[in-house]
Amino acid sequence: MRDFIVRALLSALRILIPRRRPGRHTAEHFIATAPPTPVIPPSPWSRPWTGPTKAEAAEIFRRQAEADEARRLREHHLQRERRHAAALASMGIEYPYTYDGAPFTEFPVGA
């Protein structure tokens, strides 16, 4: 019976006398030690499409096709010039043929 009375008095004192600092199981403790809210980046699906339009894409592909055609014509011209130089060389005629990155700078005269 004494234990019951002591417990009742202690619980009455706890209600009447506030604690000095919040305990681990109080709302103040959880608010004070709550982790910060995470920063979530905005979803890319929430923004409208920012890529090229149909007309811009068509222009990009048209310029790419023109560049490919110019490259193909340049290669065709170089191959034709190489064949012409080889045909003249087989007849013994000197042809001043050179190319980018050639190890020589001038065509030898009288060789």
Secondary structure, 3 states (H helix, E strand, C coil): CHHHHHHHHHHHHHHHCCCCCCCCCCHHHHHHCCCCCCCCCCCHHHCCCCCCCHHHHHHHHHHHHHHHHHHHHHHHHHHHHHHHHHHHHHCCCCCCCCCCCCCCCCCCCCC
